[in-house]
Amino acid sequence: MTDFVRGLRLWFAPQRIREEGETPDYRFSLANERTFLAWIRTALALVGGGFAVDQFLPGLRWGVRVGMALALLAAGALCALRAVNHWVRCERAMRRDEDLPVSRFPTLLSLAVGLVAGAMVVVVLLGWSG
């Protein structure tokens, strides 16, 4: 079984992670959980922002409004999925006494949010409406 499939299985059966390595100091596991919750809060904020753009900016051109809303909703969905993946990868690394995994996801998320924010600035400055 590949490492990816094992990691994916841990998403739905986190108790199985105890089968790997040694139990880390509980403070590290709790810090990992707090990081997971921060990612989930970010995902919820992005989803809420996507709905807000769609529902509360009806004056925007349809394509602009839907494009920005979909970008935020997609970023929120990816962030939520990444939260679980990151939690599992970090917990496994701590149990195996390995370096914590690195990720490009924070950079990609920042770029996506920055692009949507930039588009919103252009919309506000140009006053685009339907």
DSSP file (Angstrom, degrees, kcal/mol; ACC not computed):
  #  RESIDUE AA STRUCTURE BP1 BP2  ACC     N-H-->O    O-->H-N    N-H-->O    O-->H-N    TCO  KAPPA ALPHA  PHI   PSI    X-CA   Y-CA   Z-CA
    1    1 A M              0   0    0      0, 0.0     2,-0.0     0, 0.0     0, 0.0   0.000 360.0 360.0 360.0 134.6    0.0    0.0    0.0
    2    2 A T     >  -     0   0    0      1,-0.1     4,-2.2     4,-0.0     5,-0.2  -0.276 360.0-116.2 -72.2 160.4    1.4    3.4   -1.0
    3    3 A D  H  > S+     0   0    0      1,-0.2     4,-2.4     2,-0.2     5,-0.2   0.856 115.6  55.6 -63.3 -35.8    2.1    6.1    1.6
    4    4 A F  H  > S+     0   0    0      2,-0.2     4,-2.5     1,-0.2    -1,-0.2   0.929 107.8  47.1 -63.5 -45.6   -0.6    8.3    0.1
    5    5 A V  H  > S+     0   0    0      2,-0.2     4,-2.3     1,-0.2    -2,-0.2   0.905 112.1  50.6 -64.9 -41.2   -3.3    5.6    0.5
    6    6 A R  H  X S+     0   0    0     -4,-2.2     4,-1.4     1,-0.2    -1,-0.2   0.923 111.8  48.3 -60.7 -43.2   -2.2    4.9    4.1
    7    7 A G  H  X S+     0   0    0     -4,-2.4     4,-0.6     1,-0.2    -2,-0.2   0.901 110.7  50.7 -63.7 -40.9   -2.4    8.7    4.8
    8    8 A L  H >X S+     0   0    0     -4,-2.5     3,-0.9     1,-0.2     4,-0.6   0.878 106.6  54.7 -64.7 -38.6   -5.8    8.9    3.2
    9    9 A R  H >X S+     0   0    0     -4,-2.3     4,-0.9     1,-0.2     3,-0.8   0.834 100.6  60.8 -63.6 -31.7   -7.1    6.0    5.2
   10   10 A L  H 3< S+     0   0    0     -4,-1.4    -1,-0.2     1,-0.2    -2,-0.2   0.724  90.1  70.2 -69.2 -20.7   -6.0    7.9    8.4
   11   11 A W  H << S+     0   0    0     -3,-0.9    -1,-0.2    -4,-0.6    -2,-0.2   0.898 110.5  31.5 -58.8 -38.9   -8.4   10.7    7.5
   12   12 A F  H << S+     0   0    0     -3,-0.8    -1,-0.2    -4,-0.6    -2,-0.2   0.507 130.3  35.4-102.1  -6.9  -11.3    8.4    8.3
   13   13 A A    ><  +     0   0    0     -4,-0.9     3,-2.1     1,-0.1     4,-0.3  -0.468  63.1 164.8-142.0  66.3   -9.7    6.3   11.0
   14   14 A P  G >   +     0   0    0      0, 0.0     3,-1.6     0, 0.0     4,-0.3   0.727  69.6  72.2 -62.0 -21.1   -7.4    8.7   13.0
   15   15 A Q  G >  S+     0   0    0      1,-0.3     3,-1.3     2,-0.2     4,-0.1   0.765  86.0  68.1 -63.8 -22.3   -7.1    6.2   15.9
   16   16 A R  G X  S+     0   0    0     -3,-2.1     3,-1.9     1,-0.3    -1,-0.3   0.674  79.1  78.0 -70.8 -16.1   -5.0    4.0   13.6
   17   17 A I  G X  S+     0   0    0     -3,-1.6     3,-1.7     1,-0.3    -1,-0.3   0.769  79.1  71.6 -65.0 -22.2   -2.2    6.7   13.7
   18   18 A R  G <  S+     0   0    0     -3,-1.3    -1,-0.3    -4,-0.3    -2,-0.2   0.666  83.2  70.8 -66.3 -14.9   -1.3    5.3   17.1
   19   19 A E  G <  S+     0   0    0     -3,-1.9     2,-0.4    -4,-0.1    -1,-0.3   0.623  87.6  80.6 -75.0 -12.1    0.0    2.2   15.3
   20   20 A E  S <  S-     0   0    0     -3,-1.7    76,-0.0    -4,-0.2     0, 0.0  -0.812  98.8 -47.2-103.5 134.2    2.9    4.2   14.0
   21   21 A G  S    S-     0   0    0     -2,-0.4     2,-0.3    75,-0.1    75,-0.2   0.051  91.3 -33.1  54.3-151.7    6.1    5.1   16.0
   22   22 A E        -     0   0    0     73,-2.4    75,-0.2    72,-0.2    -2,-0.0  -0.747  64.6 -98.8-106.6 151.6    6.1    6.5   19.5
   23   23 A T        -     0   0    0     -2,-0.3     3,-0.1    73,-0.1    -2,-0.1  -0.553  42.6-138.3 -69.1 124.0    3.6    8.8   21.1
   24   24 A P        -     0   0    0      0, 0.0    71,-0.1     0, 0.0     5,-0.1  -0.296  39.6 -70.0 -76.4 168.3    4.9   12.4   21.0
   25   25 A D    >>  -     0   0    0      1,-0.2     3,-1.5     2,-0.1     4,-1.3  -0.378  48.7-125.4 -53.3 131.2    4.6   14.8   23.8
   26   26 A Y  H 3> S+     0   0    0      1,-0.3     4,-2.6     2,-0.2     5,-0.2   0.779 106.9  66.5 -58.5 -27.6    0.9   15.6   24.1
   27   27 A R  H 3> S+     0   0    0      1,-0.2     4,-2.0     2,-0.2    -1,-0.3   0.866 100.5  49.5 -62.1 -35.1    1.6   19.4   23.8
   28   28 A F  H <> S+     0   0    0     -3,-1.5     4,-2.3     2,-0.2    -1,-0.2   0.897 110.7  49.2 -70.5 -39.8    2.9   18.8   20.2
   29   29 A S  H  X S+     0   0    0     -4,-1.3     4,-2.1     2,-0.2    -2,-0.2   0.902 112.0  48.9 -64.5 -39.9   -0.2   16.8   19.3
   30   30 A L  H  X S+     0   0    0     -4,-2.6     4,-2.3     2,-0.2    -2,-0.2   0.881 110.1  51.1 -67.7 -36.9   -2.4   19.6   20.8
   31   31 A A  H  X S+     0   0    0     -4,-2.0     4,-2.1     2,-0.2    -2,-0.2   0.895 108.9  51.9 -64.0 -39.4   -0.5   22.2   18.9
   32   32 A N  H  X S+     0   0    0     -4,-2.3     4,-2.1     1,-0.2    -2,-0.2   0.899 109.5  50.0 -62.3 -40.4   -1.0   20.2   15.7
   33   33 A E  H  X S+     0   0    0     -4,-2.1     4,-2.5     2,-0.2    -2,-0.2   0.894 108.4  51.9 -65.8 -40.1   -4.8   20.1   16.5
   34   34 A R  H  X S+     0   0    0     -4,-2.3     4,-2.0     2,-0.2    -1,-0.2   0.882 108.7  51.1 -63.8 -37.1   -4.9   23.9   17.0
   35   35 A T  H  X S+     0   0    0     -4,-2.1     4,-2.2     2,-0.2    -2,-0.2   0.916 108.7  51.8 -64.5 -42.4   -3.2   24.4   13.7
   36   36 A F  H  X S+     0   0    0     -4,-2.1     4,-2.2     1,-0.2    -2,-0.2   0.934 109.7  49.2 -56.7 -47.4   -5.8   22.1   12.1
   37   37 A L  H  X S+     0   0    0     -4,-2.5     4,-2.5     1,-0.2    -1,-0.2   0.852 107.8  54.2 -64.4 -34.4   -8.6   24.2   13.7
   38   38 A A  H  X S+     0   0    0     -4,-2.0     4,-2.2     2,-0.2    -1,-0.2   0.906 108.5  49.2 -64.4 -41.0   -7.0   27.4   12.4
   39   39 A W  H  X S+     0   0    0     -4,-2.2     4,-2.4     2,-0.2    -2,-0.2   0.896 110.8  50.6 -64.3 -39.1   -7.0   25.9    8.9
   40   40 A I  H  X S+     0   0    0     -4,-2.2     4,-2.6     2,-0.2    -2,-0.2   0.903 109.1  50.6 -66.4 -40.5  -10.7   25.0    9.3
   41   41 A R  H  X S+     0   0    0     -4,-2.5     4,-2.3     2,-0.2    -1,-0.2   0.906 110.7  49.7 -61.9 -40.2  -11.5   28.5   10.5
   42   42 A T  H  X S+     0   0    0     -4,-2.2     4,-2.3     2,-0.2    -2,-0.2   0.920 110.2  50.5 -63.5 -43.1   -9.7   29.9    7.4
   43   43 A A  H  X S+     0   0    0     -4,-2.4     4,-2.5     1,-0.2    -2,-0.2   0.921 110.7  49.0 -60.3 -44.8  -11.7   27.5    5.2
   44   44 A L  H  X S+     0   0    0     -4,-2.6     4,-2.8     1,-0.2    -1,-0.2   0.891 110.3  51.3 -63.1 -39.4  -15.0   28.6    6.8
   45   45 A A  H  X S+     0   0    0     -4,-2.3     4,-2.6     2,-0.2    -1,-0.2   0.907 110.7  48.6 -64.0 -41.6  -14.1   32.3    6.3
   46   46 A L  H  X S+     0   0    0     -4,-2.3     4,-2.3     2,-0.2    -2,-0.2   0.917 112.8  47.3 -64.9 -43.0  -13.3   31.7    2.6
   47   47 A V  H  X S+     0   0    0     -4,-2.5     4,-2.3     2,-0.2     5,-0.2   0.931 113.1  49.1 -63.5 -45.2  -16.6   29.8    2.1
   48   48 A G  H  X S+     0   0    0     -4,-2.8     4,-2.5     1,-0.2    -2,-0.2   0.899 110.6  50.9 -60.2 -40.4  -18.5   32.6    3.9
   49   49 A G  H  X S+     0   0    0     -4,-2.6     4,-2.5     2,-0.2    -1,-0.2   0.885 108.1  52.5 -64.0 -38.7  -16.7   35.2    1.8
   50   50 A G  H  X S+     0   0    0     -4,-2.3     4,-1.9     2,-0.2    -2,-0.2   0.923 112.2  44.6 -63.0 -44.3  -17.7   33.3   -1.4
   51   51 A F  H  X S+     0   0    0     -4,-2.3     4,-2.9     2,-0.2     5,-0.3   0.890 111.9  53.6 -66.1 -38.5  -21.3   33.3   -0.3
   52   52 A A  H  X S+     0   0    0     -4,-2.5     4,-2.9    -5,-0.2     5,-0.3   0.927 108.1  49.3 -63.2 -44.5  -21.2   36.9    0.7
   53   53 A V  H  X S+     0   0    0     -4,-2.5     4,-0.8     1,-0.2    -1,-0.2   0.927 115.8  43.9 -59.4 -44.6  -19.8   38.0   -2.7
   54   54 A D  H  < S+     0   0    0     -4,-1.9    -2,-0.2    -5,-0.2    -1,-0.2   0.904 123.5  33.6 -69.0 -41.2  -22.5   36.0   -4.5
   55   55 A Q  H  < S+     0   0    0     -4,-2.9    -2,-0.2     1,-0.2    -3,-0.2   0.825 123.3  38.6 -87.6 -32.7  -25.4   37.1   -2.3
   56   56 A F  H  < S+     0   0    0     -4,-2.9    -3,-0.2    -5,-0.3    -1,-0.2   0.393 108.0  59.0-107.1   4.4  -24.6   40.7   -1.3
   57   57 A L    ><  +     0   0    0     -4,-0.8     3,-1.6    -5,-0.3    -1,-0.2  -0.376  54.3 145.5-124.4  56.1  -23.0   42.1   -4.5
   58   58 A P  T 3   +     0   0    0      0, 0.0    72,-0.1     0, 0.0    -1,-0.1   0.703  64.9  69.9 -67.8 -16.3  -25.9   41.7   -7.0
   59   59 A G  T 3  S+     0   0    0     -3,-0.1    71,-3.3    70,-0.1     2,-0.1   0.662  80.2  95.2 -74.7 -14.6  -24.9   44.9   -8.7
   60   60 A L  S <  S-     0   0    0     -3,-1.6    69,-0.2    69,-0.3    70,-0.1  -0.410  94.4 -88.6 -73.3 151.8  -21.7   43.3  -10.0
   61   61 A R     >  -     0   0    0      1,-0.1     4,-2.9    -2,-0.1     5,-0.3  -0.330  41.3-116.9 -55.3 142.2  -21.6   41.8  -13.5
   62   62 A W  H  > S+     0   0    0      1,-0.2     4,-2.9     2,-0.2     5,-0.3   0.899 111.9  47.3 -52.7 -50.3  -22.7   38.2  -13.3
   63   63 A G  H  > S+     0   0    0      1,-0.2     4,-2.1     2,-0.2    -1,-0.2   0.871 113.8  47.4 -63.3 -38.6  -19.4   36.7  -14.6
   64   64 A V  H  > S+     0   0    0      2,-0.2     4,-2.4    -3,-0.2     5,-0.2   0.945 115.2  45.4 -66.8 -48.4  -17.3   38.9  -12.2
   65   65 A R  H  X S+     0   0    0     -4,-2.9     4,-2.4     1,-0.2    -2,-0.2   0.937 116.9  43.5 -61.7 -48.5  -19.5   38.1   -9.2
   66   66 A V  H  X S+     0   0    0     -4,-2.9     4,-2.9    -5,-0.3     5,-0.2   0.882 112.6  53.6 -67.6 -38.0  -19.7   34.4   -9.9
   67   67 A G  H  X S+     0   0    0     -4,-2.1     4,-2.0    -5,-0.3    -1,-0.2   0.930 112.6  42.6 -62.3 -46.1  -16.0   34.1  -10.7
   68   68 A M  H  X S+     0   0    0     -4,-2.4     4,-2.1     2,-0.2    -2,-0.2   0.909 115.5  49.9 -67.5 -41.0  -14.9   35.8   -7.5
   69   69 A A  H  X S+     0   0    0     -4,-2.4     4,-2.6    -5,-0.2    -2,-0.2   0.932 111.9  47.6 -63.1 -45.6  -17.4   33.7   -5.5
   70   70 A L  H  X S+     0   0    0     -4,-2.9     4,-2.8     1,-0.2     5,-0.2   0.873 109.3  53.8 -64.8 -36.9  -16.3   30.4   -7.0
   71   71 A A  H  X S+     0   0    0     -4,-2.0     4,-2.2    -5,-0.2    -1,-0.2   0.923 112.4  44.0 -63.2 -43.0  -12.6   31.3   -6.5
   72   72 A L  H  X S+     0   0    0     -4,-2.1     4,-2.3     2,-0.2    -2,-0.2   0.910 114.4  49.2 -68.4 -41.9  -13.3   31.9   -2.8
   73   73 A L  H  X S+     0   0    0     -4,-2.6     4,-2.4     2,-0.2    -2,-0.2   0.915 112.5  47.9 -63.6 -42.7  -15.5   28.8   -2.4
   74   74 A A  H  X S+     0   0    0     -4,-2.8     4,-2.7     2,-0.2     5,-0.2   0.912 111.0  50.8 -64.9 -41.8  -12.9   26.6   -4.1
   75   75 A A  H  X S+     0   0    0     -4,-2.2     4,-2.3    -5,-0.2    -1,-0.2   0.899 110.7  50.2 -62.0 -39.3  -10.2   28.0   -1.9
   76   76 A G  H  X S+     0   0    0     -4,-2.3     4,-2.2     2,-0.2    -2,-0.2   0.913 111.0  47.9 -64.5 -43.5  -12.3   27.2    1.1
   77   77 A A  H  X S+     0   0    0     -4,-2.4     4,-2.1     2,-0.2    -2,-0.2   0.930 113.9  46.6 -64.1 -45.1  -12.9   23.7    0.0
   78   78 A L  H  X S+     0   0    0     -4,-2.7     4,-2.6     1,-0.2    -1,-0.2   0.883 110.6  53.5 -63.9 -37.7   -9.3   23.0   -0.7
   79   79 A C  H  X S+     0   0    0     -4,-2.3     4,-1.8    -5,-0.2    -1,-0.2   0.907 108.3  49.4 -64.6 -41.3   -8.3   24.6    2.6
   80   80 A A  H  X S+     0   0    0     -4,-2.2     4,-1.3     2,-0.2    -2,-0.2   0.919 113.7  45.5 -64.6 -43.2  -10.6   22.3    4.5
   81   81 A L  H  X S+     0   0    0     -4,-2.1     4,-1.9     1,-0.2    -2,-0.2   0.898 112.2  51.7 -66.0 -39.5   -9.2   19.2    2.7
   82   82 A R  H  X S+     0   0    0     -4,-2.6     4,-3.0     1,-0.2     5,-0.2   0.827 101.2  62.9 -66.9 -31.1   -5.7   20.4    3.2
   83   83 A A  H  X S+     0   0    0     -4,-1.8     4,-2.3     2,-0.2    -1,-0.2   0.932 106.7  42.9 -59.3 -46.7   -6.3   20.9    6.9
   84   84 A V  H  X S+     0   0    0     -4,-1.3     4,-2.5     2,-0.2     5,-0.2   0.935 115.0  49.8 -65.4 -45.8   -7.0   17.1    7.4
   85   85 A N  H  X S+     0   0    0     -4,-1.9     4,-2.5     1,-0.2    -2,-0.2   0.909 112.0  47.8 -60.1 -43.3   -4.1   16.2    5.2
   86   86 A H  H  X S+     0   0    0     -4,-3.0     4,-2.6     2,-0.2     5,-0.3   0.907 110.1  52.4 -65.9 -42.3   -1.7   18.5    7.0
   87   87 A W  H  X S+     0   0    0     -4,-2.3     4,-2.5    -5,-0.2     5,-0.2   0.941 112.5  44.8 -59.0 -48.1   -2.8   17.2   10.4
   88   88 A V  H  X S+     0   0    0     -4,-2.5     4,-2.6     1,-0.2     5,-0.2   0.932 113.7  49.2 -63.2 -46.5   -2.3   13.6    9.5
   89   89 A R  H  X S+     0   0    0     -4,-2.5     4,-2.2    -5,-0.2    -1,-0.2   0.907 114.5  44.7 -62.1 -42.1    1.1   14.2    7.9
   90   90 A C  H  X S+     0   0    0     -4,-2.6     4,-2.6     2,-0.2    -1,-0.2   0.915 112.6  50.6 -69.1 -42.1    2.4   16.2   10.9
   91   91 A E  H  X S+     0   0    0     -4,-2.5     4,-2.1    -5,-0.3    -2,-0.2   0.917 112.3  47.6 -62.3 -42.5    1.1   13.7   13.4
   92   92 A R  H  X S+     0   0    0     -4,-2.6     4,-1.9    -5,-0.2    -1,-0.2   0.919 111.4  50.6 -63.3 -43.9    2.8   10.8   11.5
   93   93 A A  H  X>S+     0   0    0     -4,-2.2     5,-2.9    -5,-0.2     4,-0.5   0.906 110.8  48.7 -62.8 -41.2    6.0   12.8   11.3
   94   94 A M  H ><5S+     0   0    0     -4,-2.6     3,-0.8     1,-0.2    -1,-0.2   0.908 111.6  49.3 -65.0 -40.7    6.0   13.5   15.0
   95   95 A R  H 3<5S+     0   0    0     -4,-2.1   -73,-2.4     1,-0.2    -1,-0.2   0.823 114.7  45.0 -67.6 -30.6    5.3    9.9   15.9
   96   96 A R  H 3<5S-     0   0    0     -4,-1.9    -1,-0.2   -75,-0.2    -2,-0.2   0.450 111.2-121.2 -90.9  -1.4    8.1    8.7   13.5
   97   97 A D  T <<5 +     0   0    0     -3,-0.8     2,-0.2    -4,-0.5    -3,-0.2   0.907  66.5 139.8  58.8  44.4   10.5   11.4   14.9
   98   98 A E      < -     0   0    0     -5,-2.9    -1,-0.2    -6,-0.1     2,-0.1  -0.651  62.4 -82.1-108.5 167.5   10.9   12.8   11.4
   99   99 A D        -     0   0    0     -2,-0.2    -1,-0.1     1,-0.1     3,-0.1  -0.403  56.2 -99.6 -63.5 147.3   11.1   16.4   10.2
  100  100 A L        -     0   0    0      1,-0.1    -1,-0.1    -7,-0.1   -10,-0.1  -0.433  46.4-101.0 -67.7 145.5    7.7   18.0    9.8
  101  101 A P        -     0   0    0      0, 0.0     2,-0.3     0, 0.0    -1,-0.1  -0.331  31.0-138.7 -69.7 148.9    6.5   18.1    6.2
  102  102 A V        -     0   0    0     -3,-0.1     2,-0.3    -2,-0.0    -3,-0.0  -0.707  19.8-166.1-102.6 159.8    6.7   21.2    4.1
  103  103 A S        -     0   0    0     -2,-0.3     4,-0.2     1,-0.1   -17,-0.0  -0.997  31.1-152.8-148.3 147.9    4.0   22.4    1.8
  104  104 A R  S >> S+     0   0    0     -2,-0.3     4,-2.2     1,-0.1     3,-0.5   0.483  78.9  95.8 -91.5  -6.7    3.4   24.8   -1.0
  105  105 A F  H 3> S+     0   0    0      1,-0.2     4,-3.1     2,-0.2     5,-0.3   0.882  76.7  55.3 -57.7 -44.0   -0.2   25.1   -0.1
  106  106 A P  H 3> S+     0   0    0      0, 0.0     4,-2.3     0, 0.0    -1,-0.2   0.896 110.3  48.0 -57.0 -37.2    0.1   28.3    2.0
  107  107 A T  H <> S+     0   0    0     -3,-0.5     4,-2.3     2,-0.2    -2,-0.2   0.929 113.1  47.0 -66.3 -44.9    1.7   30.0   -0.9
  108  108 A L  H  X S+     0   0    0     -4,-2.2     4,-2.4     2,-0.2    -1,-0.2   0.904 112.9  49.1 -64.4 -41.1   -1.0   28.9   -3.3
  109  109 A L  H  X S+     0   0    0     -4,-3.1     4,-2.6     2,-0.2     5,-0.3   0.920 110.7  50.6 -63.8 -43.5   -3.8   29.9   -1.0
  110  110 A S  H  X S+     0   0    0     -4,-2.3     4,-2.5    -5,-0.3    -2,-0.2   0.901 110.8  49.2 -61.2 -41.2   -2.2   33.3   -0.5
  111  111 A L  H  X S+     0   0    0     -4,-2.3     4,-2.5     2,-0.2    -1,-0.2   0.917 111.4  49.1 -64.3 -43.1   -1.9   33.8   -4.2
  112  112 A A  H  X S+     0   0    0     -4,-2.4     4,-2.2     2,-0.2    -2,-0.2   0.939 114.8  43.6 -62.5 -47.2   -5.6   32.8   -4.8
  113  113 A V  H  X S+     0   0    0     -4,-2.6     4,-2.7     1,-0.2    -1,-0.2   0.902 113.8  52.0 -65.8 -39.8   -6.9   35.1   -2.0
  114  114 A G  H  X S+     0   0    0     -4,-2.5     4,-2.5    -5,-0.3    -2,-0.2   0.888 109.0  50.1 -63.0 -39.4   -4.6   37.9   -3.3
  115  115 A L  H  X S+     0   0    0     -4,-2.5     4,-2.5     2,-0.2    -2,-0.2   0.918 112.2  46.8 -65.6 -43.2   -5.9   37.5   -6.8
  116  116 A V  H  X S+     0   0    0     -4,-2.2     4,-2.3     2,-0.2    -2,-0.2   0.924 113.2  49.3 -64.4 -42.9   -9.5   37.6   -5.7
  117  117 A A  H  X S+     0   0    0     -4,-2.7     4,-2.1     1,-0.2    -2,-0.2   0.907 111.0  50.4 -62.6 -40.7   -8.7   40.7   -3.5
  118  118 A G  H  X S+     0   0    0     -4,-2.5     4,-2.2     1,-0.2    -1,-0.2   0.908 109.6  50.3 -62.5 -41.9   -7.0   42.3   -6.4
  119  119 A A  H  X S+     0   0    0     -4,-2.5     4,-2.4     1,-0.2    -2,-0.2   0.888 109.4  51.7 -62.8 -38.1  -10.0   41.7   -8.6
  120  120 A M  H  X S+     0   0    0     -4,-2.3     4,-2.6     2,-0.2    -2,-0.2   0.881 107.3  52.5 -66.9 -37.1  -12.2   43.2   -6.0
  121  121 A V  H  X S+     0   0    0     -4,-2.1     4,-2.8     2,-0.2     5,-0.2   0.932 110.4  48.1 -62.1 -44.9  -10.1   46.3   -5.8
  122  122 A V  H  X S+     0   0    0     -4,-2.2     4,-2.6     1,-0.2     5,-0.2   0.919 111.5  50.4 -61.4 -43.8  -10.4   46.7   -9.6
  123  123 A V  H  X>S+     0   0    0     -4,-2.4     4,-1.4     1,-0.2     5,-1.1   0.920 113.1  45.5 -60.6 -44.9  -14.2   46.2   -9.4
  124  124 A V  H  <5S+     0   0    0     -4,-2.6    -2,-0.2     2,-0.2    -1,-0.2   0.930 115.3  46.4 -65.9 -45.3  -14.5   48.8   -6.7
  125  125 A L  H  <5S+     0   0    0     -4,-2.8    -2,-0.2     1,-0.2    -1,-0.2   0.881 119.7  38.9 -66.3 -38.6  -12.2   51.3   -8.5
  126  126 A L  H  <5S-     0   0    0     -4,-2.6    -1,-0.2    -5,-0.2    -2,-0.2   0.614 100.2-134.8 -88.8 -12.5  -13.9   50.9  -11.9
  127  127 A G  T  <5 -     0   0    0     -4,-1.4    -3,-0.2    -5,-0.2     2,-0.2   0.861  30.6-171.9  64.5  36.3  -17.4   50.6  -10.4
  128  128 A W      < +     0   0    0     -5,-1.1     2,-0.3    -6,-0.2    -1,-0.2  -0.417  11.6 166.0 -64.1 129.1  -18.3   47.6  -12.6
  129  129 A S              0   0    0    -69,-0.2   -69,-0.3    -2,-0.2   -70,-0.1  -0.938 360.0 360.0-140.4 166.2  -22.0   46.8  -12.3
  130  130 A G              0   0    0    -71,-3.3   -70,-0.1    -2,-0.3   -68,-0.1   0.448 360.0 360.0 -68.1 360.0  -24.5   44.7  -14.2
